[in-house]
């Protein structure tokens, strides 16, 4: 499948790997950290079967995309998305962002507007603002993110193993809704990501998207699990729902952060119902 050049670093291009399948109305799926577009496997299958055109891409530094040493901030990441949408000349597109990918959706709409966008979906996503501050009491203490950075710097591969166990709530759902093989596959993908990009993205999580969300003027779906150990429901989805006028909130009972695999059936039904509303 093709690559898209979105910039240069020294003597080489920065290329994003993307896949473009189907022939219906376009849906762009933006993956979470530290995975790749492969994480949308169960959604891609369902969307294609329902007649949609599905575009996935690997964020710079992750999956099969190039691994530059810079550009892991949301202005740049949203710019990468903008180049993809423009190059493919997508119109009336639905943007669906999982976890960190929700940041690209928010910043894209806040910066570039909705001229080409018909709908938006935030799935287990990090907006509106994860960092606890004087005017953001429901956020997460900054020490948590510093701890993640230190753990990544000390032993990235060991950290990823523990992170993914909580990503899928393996202690509760392992052998039931998530297999050892899926967790191992996720670790394989994450371990192959840019070490610097993996680390730098942690700082990007602390981006304040509140103004971006206030600018969103398209139908919006917000889906989150009430057992999410990575991105707390109260600090994210509930507040995103409150910030976007007319948005729809779907809370999946018992779902972990990685609900796009463990609760794929429920997520897919919610997504397809949302996509079908108003066509």
DRENPA-3360 file (N, C-alpha, C; in nm, 2 decimals, always signed):
BEGIN
1 = XXXXXXXX = +0.08/-0.12/+0.00/+0.00/+0.00/+0.00/+0.09/+0.12/+0.00 ~ +0.03/+0.24/-0.02/+0.11/+0.36/-0.05/+0.16/+0.43/+0.08 ~ +0.26/+0.52/+0.05/+0.31/+0.61/+0.15/+0.29/+0.76/+0.11 ~ +0.28/+0.84/+0.21/+0.26/+0.99/+0.18/+0.38/+1.06/+0.25 ~ +0.45/+1.15/+0.17/+0.56/+1.23/+0.22/+0.50/+1.35/+0.29 ~ +0.52/+1.37/+0.42/+0.47/+1.49/+0.49/+0.57/+1.58/+0.54 ~ +0.70/+1.56/+0.50/+0.81/+1.65/+0.54/+0.94/+1.59/+0.52 ~ +1.05/+1.65/+0.57/+1.18/+1.60/+0.55/+1.26/+1.61/+0.68;
9 = XXXXXXXX = +1.35/+1.52/+0.70/+1.45/+1.53/+0.80/+1.59/+1.51/+0.74 ~ +1.67/+1.61/+0.75/+1.80/+1.60/+0.68/+1.79/+1.56/+0.54 ~ +1.85/+1.45/+0.50/+1.85/+1.41/+0.36/+1.73/+1.32/+0.32 ~ +1.64/+1.29/+0.41/+1.54/+1.19/+0.37/+1.40/+1.25/+0.40 ~ +1.30/+1.20/+0.32/+1.16/+1.23/+0.34/+1.11/+1.17/+0.47 ~ +1.00/+1.23/+0.52/+0.92/+1.16/+0.63/+0.80/+1.11/+0.57 ~ +0.79/+0.98/+0.56/+0.68/+0.91/+0.49/+0.58/+0.85/+0.58 ~ +0.45/+0.87/+0.56/+0.35/+0.80/+0.64/+0.29/+0.69/+0.56;
17 = XXXXXXXX = +0.28/+0.57/+0.63/+0.22/+0.45/+0.56/+0.07/+0.46/+0.58 ~ -0.01/+0.44/+0.48/-0.15/+0.44/+0.49/-0.21/+0.33/+0.41 ~ -0.33/+0.29/+0.44/-0.41/+0.20/+0.37/-0.55/+0.26/+0.33 ~ -0.59/+0.24/+0.21/-0.72/+0.30/+0.16/-0.80/+0.19/+0.09 ~ -0.91/+0.15/+0.16/-0.99/+0.04/+0.10/-1.13/+0.08/+0.09 ~ -1.21/+0.01/+0.00/-1.35/+0.03/-0.01/-1.38/+0.15/-0.10 ~ -1.51/+0.17/-0.12/-1.55/+0.27/-0.22/-1.67/+0.36/-0.17 ~ -1.71/+0.35/-0.05/-1.82/+0.43/+0.00/-1.78/+0.56/+0.06;
25 = XXXXXXXX = -1.86/+0.61/+0.15/-1.83/+0.73/+0.22/-1.70/+0.71/+0.31 ~ -1.61/+0.81/+0.31/-1.48/+0.78/+0.38/-1.48/+0.80/+0.53 ~ -1.41/+0.71/+0.59/-1.39/+0.71/+0.74/-1.24/+0.70/+0.76 ~ -1.18/+0.79/+0.83/-1.04/+0.79/+0.86/-1.02/+0.75/+1.01 ~ -0.95/+0.64/+1.03/-0.93/+0.58/+1.16/-0.79/+0.62/+1.21 ~ -0.78/+0.68/+1.33/-0.65/+0.73/+1.38/-0.62/+0.66/+1.50 ~ -0.51/+0.58/+1.50/-0.48/+0.49/+1.61/-0.42/+0.55/+1.74 ~ -0.41/+0.47/+1.84/-0.36/+0.52/+1.97/-0.21/+0.49/+1.99;
33 = XXXXXXXX = -0.16/+0.53/+2.10/-0.02/+0.51/+2.14/-0.01/+0.38/+2.21 ~ +0.09/+0.30/+2.19/+0.20/+0.31/+2.10/+0.18/+0.21/+1.98 ~ +0.06/+0.20/+1.93/+0.03/+0.10/+1.83/+0.04/+0.16/+1.69 ~ -0.04/+0.10/+1.60/-0.05/+0.14/+1.46/-0.19/+0.12/+1.40 ~ -0.20/+0.15/+1.27/-0.33/+0.13/+1.21/-0.38/-0.01/+1.22 ~ -0.29/-0.11/+1.25/-0.34/-0.25/+1.26/-0.44/-0.27/+1.38 ~ -0.43/-0.18/+1.47/-0.52/-0.19/+1.59/-0.66/-0.17/+1.56 ~ -0.69/-0.12/+1.44/-0.83/-0.10/+1.39/-0.89/-0.23/+1.32;
41 = XXXXXXXX = -0.82/-0.34/+1.33/-0.86/-0.46/+1.25/-1.01/-0.49/+1.26 ~ -1.06/-0.49/+1.37/-1.20/-0.53/+1.39/-1.30/-0.42/+1.34 ~ -1.26/-0.30/+1.35/-1.34/-0.19/+1.30/-1.33/-0.18/+1.14 ~ -1.22/-0.20/+1.09/-1.20/-0.19/+0.94/-1.29/-0.30/+0.88 ~ -1.28/-0.42/+0.93/-1.36/-0.53/+0.87/-1.51/-0.49/+0.87 ~ -1.56/-0.44/+0.99/-1.70/-0.41/+1.00/-1.74/-0.29/+0.91 ~ -1.66/-0.19/+0.90/-1.69/-0.07/+0.82/-1.69/-0.11/+0.67 ~ -1.60/-0.19/+0.63/-1.59/-0.23/+0.49/-1.71/-0.31/+0.45;
49 = XXXXXXXX = -1.75/-0.40/+0.54/-1.87/-0.48/+0.52/-2.00/-0.40/+0.51 ~ -2.00/-0.29/+0.58/-2.12/-0.20/+0.58/-2.11/-0.10/+0.46 ~ -2.01/-0.11/+0.38/-2.01/-0.03/+0.26/-1.93/+0.11/+0.26 ~ -1.85/+0.12/+0.36/-1.77/+0.25/+0.38/-1.63/+0.23/+0.32 ~ -1.58/+0.34/+0.28/-1.43/+0.35/+0.24/-1.36/+0.38/+0.37 ~ -1.26/+0.30/+0.39/-1.18/+0.30/+0.52/-1.04/+0.34/+0.49 ~ -0.99/+0.44/+0.56/-0.85/+0.48/+0.55/-0.79/+0.47/+0.69 ~ -0.68/+0.40/+0.70/-0.60/+0.40/+0.82/-0.46/+0.44/+0.79;
57 = XXXXXXXX = -0.39/+0.50/+0.88/-0.25/+0.54/+0.86/-0.18/+0.52/+0.99 ~ -0.05/+0.51/+0.98/+0.04/+0.49/+1.10/+0.10/+0.63/+1.13 ~ +0.07/+0.68/+1.25/+0.13/+0.81/+1.29/+0.28/+0.81/+1.27 ~ +0.34/+0.92/+1.24/+0.49/+0.93/+1.23/+0.55/+0.87/+1.35 ~ +0.65/+0.79/+1.33/+0.72/+0.72/+1.44/+0.67/+0.59/+1.48 ~ +0.56/+0.55/+1.42/+0.49/+0.42/+1.46/+0.46/+0.34/+1.34 ~ +0.44/+0.21/+1.37/+0.40/+0.12/+1.26/+0.50/+0.12/+1.15 ~ +0.45/+0.12/+1.03/+0.53/+0.12/+0.91/+0.57/+0.26/+0.86;
65 = XXXXXXXX = +0.53/+0.36/+0.93/+0.57/+0.50/+0.89/+0.72/+0.53/+0.93 ~ +0.77/+0.63/+0.87/+0.91/+0.67/+0.90/+0.92/+0.72/+1.05 ~ +1.04/+0.72/+1.10/+1.06/+0.75/+1.24/+1.15/+0.87/+1.26 ~ +1.10/+0.99/+1.23/+1.19/+1.11/+1.25/+1.21/+1.13/+1.40 ~ +1.30/+1.23/+1.43/+1.33/+1.26/+1.57/+1.25/+1.38/+1.62 ~ +1.16/+1.43/+1.54/+1.08/+1.55/+1.58/+0.94/+1.54/+1.52 ~ +0.85/+1.63/+1.56/+0.72/+1.64/+1.51/+0.61/+1.57/+1.59 ~ +0.65/+1.53/+1.72/+0.55/+1.46/+1.80/+0.47/+1.55/+1.89;
73 = XXXXXXXX = +0.43/+1.66/+1.83/+0.34/+1.76/+1.89/+0.21/+1.76/+1.81 ~ +0.10/+1.81/+1.87/-0.03/+1.79/+1.80/-0.05/+1.89/+1.68 ~ +0.02/+2.00/+1.68/+0.01/+2.08/+1.56/+0.07/+2.01/+1.44 ~ +0.18/+1.95/+1.46/+0.25/+1.87/+1.35/+0.17/+1.75/+1.32 ~ +0.12/+1.68/+1.42/+0.04/+1.55/+1.39/-0.09/+1.58/+1.32 ~ -0.16/+1.69/+1.36/-0.28/+1.73/+1.29/-0.24/+1.78/+1.15 ~ -0.13/+1.84/+1.13/-0.08/+1.87/+1.00/-0.06/+1.75/+0.91 ~ -0.01/+1.65/+0.97/+0.01/+1.52/+0.89/-0.13/+1.47/+0.84;
81 = XXXXXXXX = -0.22/+1.47/+0.94/-0.36/+1.43/+0.90/-0.42/+1.52/+0.79 ~ -0.39/+1.65/+0.80/-0.44/+1.74/+0.70/-0.38/+1.71/+0.56 ~ -0.26/+1.68/+0.56/-0.19/+1.64/+0.43/-0.25/+1.52/+0.37 ~ -0.28/+1.42/+0.46/-0.35/+1.30/+0.41/-0.48/+1.32/+0.35 ~ -0.57/+1.40/+0.42/-0.70/+1.43/+0.38/-0.70/+1.51/+0.25 ~ -0.61/+1.60/+0.24/-0.60/+1.69/+0.12/-0.54/+1.61/+0.00 ~ -0.44/+1.53/+0.03/-0.38/+1.45/-0.08/-0.48/+1.35/-0.14 ~ -0.56/+1.29/-0.06/-0.66/+1.19/-0.10/-0.79/+1.27/-0.15;
89 = XXXXXXXX = -0.80/+1.40/-0.13/-0.91/+1.48/-0.16/-1.04/+1.42/-0.10 ~ -1.03/+1.39/+0.03/-1.15/+1.34/+0.10/-1.24/+1.45/+0.14 ~ -1.37/+1.42/+0.12/-1.48/+1.51/+0.15/-1.59/+1.44/+0.22 ~ -1.66/+1.51/+0.31/-1.77/+1.45/+0.39/-1.71/+1.33/+0.46 ~ -1.59/+1.35/+0.52/-1.52/+1.24/+0.58/-1.56/+1.23/+0.73 ~ -1.56/+1.11/+0.79/-1.57/+1.10/+0.93/-1.43/+1.07/+0.99 ~ -1.40/+1.14/+1.09/-1.27/+1.12/+1.16/-1.29/+1.05/+1.29 ~ -1.23/+0.94/+1.31/-1.25/+0.86/+1.43/-1.11/+0.84/+1.49;
97 = XXXXXXXX = -1.09/+0.90/+1.61/-0.96/+0.89/+1.68/-0.97/+0.81/+1.81 ~ -0.88/+0.71/+1.82/-0.88/+0.63/+1.94/-0.76/+0.68/+2.03 ~ -0.79/+0.70/+2.16/-0.69/+0.74/+2.26/-0.62/+0.86/+2.21 ~ -0.49/+0.85/+2.19/-0.41/+0.96/+2.14/-0.46/+1.02/+2.01 ~ -0.52/+0.93/+1.93/-0.58/+0.97/+1.80/-0.69/+1.07/+1.82 ~ -0.75/+1.07/+1.93/-0.86/+1.17/+1.95/-0.80/+1.31/+1.96 ~ -0.67/+1.32/+1.99/-0.61/+1.45/+1.99/-0.60/+1.51/+1.85 ~ -0.56/+1.42/+1.75/-0.55/+1.46/+1.61/-0.69/+1.51/+1.56;
105 = XXXXXXXX = -0.80/+1.44/+1.60/-0.93/+1.48/+1.56/-0.96/+1.62/+1.62 ~ -0.94/+1.63/+1.74/-0.97/+1.76/+1.81/-0.89/+1.88/+1.75 ~ -0.76/+1.86/+1.74/-0.67/+1.96/+1.69/-0.70/+1.99/+1.54 ~ -0.73/+1.89/+1.46/-0.76/+1.91/+1.32/-0.88/+2.00/+1.30 ~ -0.99/+1.96/+1.38/-1.11/+2.04/+1.37/-1.09/+2.18/+1.42 ~ -1.01/+2.19/+1.53/-0.99/+2.33/+1.59/-0.90/+2.41/+1.50 ~ -0.81/+2.35/+1.42/-0.72/+2.43/+1.34/-0.76/+2.45/+1.19 ~ -0.82/+2.34/+1.14/-0.85/+2.34/+0.99/-1.00/+2.35/+0.97;
113 = XXXXXXXX = -1.08/+2.33/+1.07/-1.23/+2.35/+1.05/-1.29/+2.22/+0.99 ~ -1.42/+2.23/+0.96/-1.50/+2.12/+0.92/-1.54/+2.12/+0.77 ~ -1.47/+2.19/+0.69/-1.51/+2.20/+0.55/-1.51/+2.06/+0.49 ~ -1.42/+1.98/+0.52/-1.41/+1.84/+0.46/-1.46/+1.73/+0.55 ~ -1.51/+1.77/+0.67/-1.54/+1.67/+0.77/-1.69/+1.67/+0.80 ~ -1.75/+1.56/+0.80/-1.90/+1.55/+0.82/-1.93/+1.51/+0.96 ~ -1.85/+1.42/+1.02/-1.87/+1.37/+1.15/-1.74/+1.34/+1.22 ~ -1.75/+1.33/+1.36/-1.63/+1.30/+1.43/-1.66/+1.20/+1.54;
121 = XXXXXXXX = -1.56/+1.11/+1.58/-1.58/+1.02/+1.68/-1.45/+1.01/+1.77 ~ -1.48/+1.02/+1.90/-1.37/+1.01/+2.00/-1.39/+0.88/+2.08 ~ -1.29/+0.79/+2.06/-1.30/+0.65/+2.12/-1.19/+0.63/+2.22 ~ -1.23/+0.62/+2.35/-1.13/+0.61/+2.46/-1.02/+0.71/+2.45 ~ -1.07/+0.83/+2.41/-0.97/+0.94/+2.37/-0.93/+1.03/+2.48 ~ -0.81/+1.10/+2.46/-0.75/+1.18/+2.57/-0.81/+1.32/+2.59 ~ -0.87/+1.38/+2.49/-0.93/+1.51/+2.52/-1.04/+1.51/+2.63 ~ -1.06/+1.62/+2.70/-1.02/+1.76/+2.66/-0.89/+1.80/+2.71;
129 = XXXXXXXX = -0.84/+1.76/+2.83/-0.72/+1.80/+2.89/-0.68/+1.71/+3.00 ~ -0.58/+1.63/+2.98/-0.55/+1.53/+3.08/-0.47/+1.58/+3.20 ~ -0.40/+1.68/+3.19/-0.31/+1.73/+3.30/-0.39/+1.81/+3.41 ~ -0.37/+1.77/+3.53/-0.44/+1.84/+3.64/-0.37/+1.97/+3.66 ~ -0.45/+2.08/+3.66/-0.40/+2.22/+3.68/-0.50/+2.29/+3.77 ~ -0.47/+2.41/+3.80/-0.56/+2.49/+3.89/-0.70/+2.51/+3.83 ~ -0.71/+2.51/+3.70/-0.84/+2.52/+3.63/-0.88/+2.39/+3.57 ~ -0.82/+2.29/+3.61/-0.85/+2.15/+3.55/-0.84/+2.05/+3.66;
137 = XXXXXXXX = -0.92/+2.06/+3.76/-0.91/+1.98/+3.88/-0.93/+1.83/+3.85 ~ -1.00/+1.79/+3.75/-1.03/+1.65/+3.72/-0.92/+1.59/+3.64 ~ -0.82/+1.66/+3.61/-0.71/+1.60/+3.54/-0.62/+1.51/+3.62 ~ -0.52/+1.45/+3.56/-0.43/+1.36/+3.62/-0.30/+1.43/+3.67 ~ -0.25/+1.40/+3.78/-0.13/+1.47/+3.84/-0.01/+1.45/+3.75 ~ +0.06/+1.56/+3.73/+0.17/+1.56/+3.64/+0.28/+1.46/+3.67 ~ +0.29/+1.42/+3.80/+0.39/+1.32/+3.84/+0.37/+1.19/+3.77 ~ +0.24/+1.16/+3.74/+0.21/+1.03/+3.67/+0.28/+1.02/+3.54;
145 = XXXXXXXX = +0.28/+1.13/+3.46/+0.34/+1.14/+3.33/+0.49/+1.14/+3.34 ~ +0.54/+1.21/+3.44/+0.69/+1.21/+3.46/+0.73/+1.07/+3.49 ~ +0.65/+0.99/+3.57/+0.69/+0.85/+3.60/+0.69/+0.77/+3.47 ~ +0.60/+0.79/+3.38/+0.59/+0.72/+3.25/+0.72/+0.75/+3.17 ~ +0.75/+0.87/+3.17/+0.87/+0.91/+3.09/+1.00/+0.84/+3.15 ~ +1.01/+0.84/+3.28/+1.13/+0.78/+3.35/+1.13/+0.63/+3.32 ~ +1.01/+0.57/+3.32/+1.01/+0.42/+3.30/+1.04/+0.39/+3.15 ~ +1.00/+0.47/+3.06/+1.03/+0.45/+2.92/+1.18/+0.47/+2.90;
153 = XXXXXXXX = +1.24/+0.57/+2.96/+1.38/+0.59/+2.94/+1.46/+0.48/+3.00 ~ +1.42/+0.42/+3.11/+1.49/+0.32/+3.18/+1.48/+0.18/+3.11 ~ +1.36/+0.15/+3.07/+1.35/+0.02/+3.00/+1.21/+0.02/+2.93 ~ +1.22/+0.07/+2.81/+1.10/+0.09/+2.73/+1.02/-0.04/+2.71 ~ +1.09/-0.14/+2.68/+1.02/-0.27/+2.64/+0.95/-0.33/+2.76 ~ +1.02/-0.32/+2.88/+0.95/-0.37/+3.00/+0.83/-0.29/+3.04 ~ +0.84/-0.15/+3.02/+0.73/-0.07/+3.05/+0.61/-0.10/+2.96 ~ +0.64/-0.12/+2.83/+0.53/-0.15/+2.74/+0.45/-0.28/+2.78;
161 = XXXXXXXX = +0.52/-0.38/+2.83/+0.46/-0.50/+2.87/+0.36/-0.47/+2.98 ~ +0.39/-0.40/+3.09/+0.30/-0.36/+3.19/+0.19/-0.27/+3.15 ~ +0.22/-0.18/+3.06/+0.12/-0.09/+3.00/+0.01/-0.16/+2.93 ~ +0.05/-0.25/+2.85/-0.05/-0.33/+2.77/-0.13/-0.42/+2.86 ~ -0.08/-0.47/+2.97/-0.16/-0.55/+3.06/-0.27/-0.46/+3.11 ~ -0.25/-0.34/+3.14/-0.35/-0.25/+3.19/-0.44/-0.19/+3.07 ~ -0.38/-0.18/+2.96/-0.45/-0.14/+2.84/-0.57/-0.22/+2.81 ~ -0.55/-0.36/+2.83/-0.65/-0.45/+2.80/-0.72/-0.51/+2.93;
169 = XXXXXXXX = -0.68/-0.47/+3.04/-0.72/-0.52/+3.17/-0.71/-0.68/+3.17 ~ -0.59/-0.72/+3.14/-0.56/-0.86/+3.12/-0.59/-0.95/+3.24 ~ -0.57/-0.89/+3.36/-0.60/-0.97/+3.48/-0.75/-1.00/+3.49 ~ -0.83/-0.92/+3.43/-0.98/-0.95/+3.44/-1.03/-1.01/+3.31 ~ -0.98/-0.97/+3.20/-1.04/-1.01/+3.07/-0.95/-1.11/+2.99 ~ -0.83/-1.14/+3.04/-0.75/-1.23/+2.97/-0.81/-1.37/+2.96 ~ -0.80/-1.43/+2.84/-0.86/-1.56/+2.82/-1.01/-1.56/+2.79 ~ -1.06/-1.44/+2.81/-1.21/-1.42/+2.79/-1.23/-1.33/+2.66;
177 = XXXXXXXX = -1.19/-1.21/+2.68/-1.22/-1.11/+2.57/-1.09/-1.07/+2.51 ~ -0.97/-1.11/+2.56/-0.84/-1.08/+2.50/-0.75/-1.20/+2.52 ~ -0.68/-1.24/+2.41/-0.59/-1.35/+2.41/-0.45/-1.31/+2.44 ~ -0.37/-1.40/+2.48/-0.22/-1.37/+2.50/-0.16/-1.33/+2.36 ~ -0.21/-1.39/+2.26/-0.16/-1.36/+2.12/-0.18/-1.21/+2.08 ~ -0.30/-1.16/+2.11/-0.33/-1.02/+2.08/-0.24/-0.93/+2.16 ~ -0.22/-0.96/+2.29/-0.14/-0.87/+2.37/+0.01/-0.88/+2.32 ~ +0.05/-1.00/+2.28/+0.19/-1.01/+2.23/+0.20/-0.94/+2.09;
185 = XXXXXXXX = +0.10/-0.94/+2.01/+0.11/-0.87/+1.88/+0.11/-0.72/+1.91 ~ +0.04/-0.67/+2.01/+0.04/-0.53/+2.04/+0.18/-0.49/+2.09 ~ +0.24/-0.58/+2.17/+0.38/-0.55/+2.22/+0.48/-0.55/+2.10 ~ +0.46/-0.64/+2.01/+0.55/-0.64/+1.89/+0.55/-0.51/+1.82 ~ +0.42/-0.46/+1.79/+0.41/-0.34/+1.72/+0.47/-0.22/+1.80 ~ +0.43/-0.22/+1.93/+0.48/-0.11/+2.01/+0.63/-0.11/+2.03 ~ +0.69/-0.23/+2.03/+0.84/-0.23/+2.05/+0.91/-0.18/+1.93 ~ +0.85/-0.19/+1.81/+0.91/-0.15/+1.69/+0.90/+0.00/+1.66;
193 = XXXXXXXX = +0.83/+0.07/+1.75/+0.81/+0.22/+1.73/+0.94/+0.29/+1.76 ~ +0.94/+0.42/+1.72/+1.06/+0.50/+1.75/+1.07/+0.52/+1.90 ~ +1.18/+0.49/+1.96/+1.20/+0.52/+2.10/+1.18/+0.66/+2.14 ~ +1.23/+0.75/+2.06/+1.21/+0.90/+2.08/+1.07/+0.94/+2.06 ~ +1.01/+0.89/+1.96/+0.87/+0.93/+1.93/+0.78/+0.87/+2.04 ~ +0.81/+0.75/+2.09/+0.73/+0.69/+2.20/+0.74/+0.78/+2.32 ~ +0.86/+0.83/+2.35/+0.88/+0.91/+2.47/+0.82/+1.05/+2.45 ~ +0.84/+1.11/+2.33/+0.79/+1.25/+2.31/+0.64/+1.26/+2.31;
201 = XXXXXXXX = +0.57/+1.15/+2.27/+0.43/+1.16/+2.26/+0.37/+1.17/+2.40 ~ +0.44/+1.13/+2.51/+0.38/+1.14/+2.64/+0.36/+1.29/+2.68 ~ +0.46/+1.37/+2.63/+0.44/+1.52/+2.66/+0.32/+1.57/+2.58 ~ +0.30/+1.52/+2.46/+0.19/+1.56/+2.37/+0.05/+1.53/+2.44 ~ +0.05/+1.43/+2.52/-0.08/+1.39/+2.58/-0.13/+1.51/+2.67 ~ -0.04/+1.59/+2.72/-0.08/+1.70/+2.81/-0.13/+1.83/+2.74 ~ -0.15/+1.81/+2.61/-0.21/+1.92/+2.53/-0.35/+1.96/+2.58 ~ -0.37/+2.09/+2.58/-0.51/+2.14/+2.62/-0.59/+2.15/+2.50;
209 = XXXXXXXX = -0.70/+2.07/+2.48/-0.78/+2.07/+2.36/-0.92/+2.14/+2.39 ~ -0.93/+2.20/+2.50/-1.06/+2.26/+2.53/-1.11/+2.36/+2.43 ~ -1.02/+2.44/+2.38/-1.07/+2.54/+2.27/-1.10/+2.47/+2.14 ~ -1.02/+2.36/+2.11/-1.05/+2.28/+1.99/-1.19/+2.22/+2.00 ~ -1.22/+2.16/+2.11/-1.35/+2.10/+2.13/-1.47/+2.20/+2.11 ~ -1.44/+2.32/+2.17/-1.55/+2.42/+2.16/-1.58/+2.46/+2.02 ~ -1.48/+2.44/+1.93/-1.50/+2.48/+1.79/-1.57/+2.38/+1.70 ~ -1.58/+2.26/+1.76/-1.64/+2.15/+1.68/-1.79/+2.17/+1.65;
217 = XXXXXXXX = -1.82/+2.16/+1.52/-1.96/+2.19/+1.48/-2.02/+2.08/+1.40 ~ -1.97/+1.96/+1.41/-2.02/+1.85/+1.34/-2.08/+1.74/+1.44 ~ -2.17/+1.66/+1.39/-2.22/+1.55/+1.48/-2.10/+1.47/+1.54 ~ -2.10/+1.44/+1.67/-1.99/+1.38/+1.73/-2.03/+1.27/+1.82 ~ -1.96/+1.16/+1.81/-1.98/+1.04/+1.90/-1.86/+1.03/+1.99 ~ -1.89/+1.00/+2.12/-1.79/+0.98/+2.22/-1.82/+0.84/+2.29 ~ -1.72/+0.75/+2.28/-1.73/+0.62/+2.33/-1.61/+0.59/+2.43 ~ -1.65/+0.54/+2.54/-1.54/+0.51/+2.64/-1.59/+0.40/+2.73;
225 = XXXXXXXX = -1.49/+0.32/+2.79/-1.52/+0.22/+2.88/-1.51/+0.27/+3.02 ~ -1.60/+0.21/+3.11/-1.60/+0.26/+3.25/-1.50/+0.18/+3.33 ~ -1.42/+0.09/+3.27/-1.31/+0.03/+3.34/-1.18/+0.06/+3.28 ~ -1.17/+0.18/+3.21/-1.05/+0.23/+3.15/-0.94/+0.27/+3.25 ~ -0.83/+0.20/+3.26/-0.73/+0.23/+3.35/-0.62/+0.33/+3.30 ~ -0.63/+0.35/+3.17/-0.53/+0.44/+3.11/-0.57/+0.58/+3.10 ~ -0.69/+0.60/+3.05/-0.75/+0.73/+3.04/-0.88/+0.73/+3.11 ~ -0.88/+0.79/+3.23/-1.00/+0.79/+3.32/-1.13/+0.85/+3.25;
233 = XXXXXXXX = -1.24/+0.78/+3.26/-1.36/+0.82/+3.20/-1.40/+0.96/+3.25 ~ -1.39/+0.99/+3.38/-1.44/+1.12/+3.43/-1.35/+1.23/+3.38 ~ -1.22/+1.20/+3.35/-1.13/+1.31/+3.31/-1.14/+1.33/+3.16 ~ -1.20/+1.25/+3.09/-1.20/+1.25/+2.94/-1.33/+1.25/+2.88 ~ -1.39/+1.14/+2.85/-1.51/+1.13/+2.77/-1.63/+1.21/+2.82 ~ -1.65/+1.20/+2.95/-1.76/+1.28/+3.01/-1.75/+1.43/+2.98 ~ -1.63/+1.47/+3.00/-1.60/+1.62/+2.98/-1.60/+1.66/+2.83 ~ -1.55/+1.56/+2.75/-1.56/+1.59/+2.60/-1.71/+1.60/+2.56;
241 = XXXXXXXX = -1.79/+1.51/+2.61/-1.93/+1.51/+2.58/-1.99/+1.64/+2.62 ~ -1.96/+1.69/+2.73/-2.01/+1.81/+2.78/-1.97/+1.93/+2.70 ~ -1.84/+1.92/+2.65/-1.78/+2.03/+2.57/-1.83/+2.05/+2.43 ~ -1.88/+1.94/+2.37/-1.93/+1.94/+2.23/-2.08/+1.94/+2.23 ~ -2.14/+2.05/+2.19/-2.28/+2.06/+2.19/-2.34/+1.95/+2.10 ~ -2.44/+1.88/+2.15/-2.52/+1.78/+2.08/-2.45/+1.65/+2.06 ~ -2.33/+1.63/+2.12/-2.26/+1.51/+2.11/-2.33/+1.39/+2.18 ~ -2.30/+1.27/+2.13/-2.36/+1.15/+2.19/-2.25/+1.07/+2.27;
249 = XXXXXXXX = -2.28/+1.04/+2.39/-2.19/+0.97/+2.48/-2.24/+0.82/+2.50 ~ -2.15/+0.73/+2.47/-2.18/+0.59/+2.49/-2.07/+0.53/+2.58 ~ -2.11/+0.48/+2.70/-2.02/+0.43/+2.80/-2.04/+0.27/+2.80 ~ -1.93/+0.20/+2.77/-1.94/+0.06/+2.76/-1.90/+0.00/+2.90 ~ -1.99/-0.08/+2.96/-1.97/-0.13/+3.09/-1.86/-0.24/+3.09 ~ -1.77/-0.22/+3.18/-1.66/-0.32/+3.20/-1.55/-0.31/+3.09 ~ -1.56/-0.22/+3.00/-1.46/-0.21/+2.89/-1.34/-0.14/+2.94 ~ -1.22/-0.19/+2.90/-1.09/-0.13/+2.93/-1.06/-0.03/+2.83;
257 = XXXXXXXX = -0.93/+0.02/+2.83/-0.89/+0.12/+2.73/-0.90/+0.06/+2.59 ~ -0.84/-0.06/+2.58/-0.84/-0.13/+2.45/-0.97/-0.19/+2.40 ~ -1.08/-0.11/+2.42/-1.21/-0.16/+2.39/-1.23/-0.19/+2.24 ~ -1.15/-0.13/+2.15/-1.17/-0.16/+2.01/-1.14/-0.30/+1.98 ~ -1.08/-0.38/+2.07/-1.06/-0.52/+2.05/-1.16/-0.60/+2.15 ~ -1.15/-0.57/+2.27/-1.22/-0.65/+2.37/-1.37/-0.63/+2.36 ~ -1.42/-0.51/+2.32/-1.56/-0.49/+2.31/-1.59/-0.44/+2.17 ~ -1.53/-0.50/+2.07/-1.54/-0.46/+1.93/-1.68/-0.46/+1.88;
265 = XXXXXXXX = -1.76/-0.56/+1.92/-1.90/-0.58/+1.87/-1.98/-0.46/+1.92 ~ -1.97/-0.42/+2.05/-2.05/-0.31/+2.10/-2.00/-0.17/+2.04 ~ -1.87/-0.16/+2.02/-1.81/-0.04/+1.96/-1.86/-0.03/+1.82 ~ -1.85/-0.14/+1.74/-1.89/-0.13/+1.60/-2.03/-0.10/+1.58 ~ -2.12/-0.15/+1.67/-2.26/-0.12/+1.66/-2.29/+0.03/+1.68 ~ -2.22/+0.08/+1.78/-2.24/+0.22/+1.81/-2.18/+0.31/+1.70 ~ -2.07/+0.27/+1.64/-2.01/+0.35/+1.54/-2.09/+0.34/+1.41 ~ -2.14/+0.22/+1.38/-2.22/+0.21/+1.25/-2.36/+0.28/+1.27;
273 = XXXXXXX = -2.42/+0.28/+1.38/-2.54/+0.35/+1.41/-2.52/+0.50/+1.39 ~ -2.41/+0.55/+1.45/-2.38/+0.69/+1.44/-2.35/+0.73/+1.29 ~ -2.28/+0.65/+1.22/-2.25/+0.68/+1.08/-2.37/+0.68/+0.99 ~ -2.47/+0.60/+1.03/-2.59/+0.59/+0.95/-2.69/+0.70/+0.98 ~ -2.67/+0.77/+1.09/-2.77/+0.88/+1.12/-2.75/+1.00/+1.02 ~ -2.85/+1.03/+0.96/-2.85/+1.14/+0.86/-2.77/+1.11/+0.74 ~ -2.72/+0.99/+0.73/-2.63/+0.95/+0.61/-2.52/+1.04/+0.60;
% end
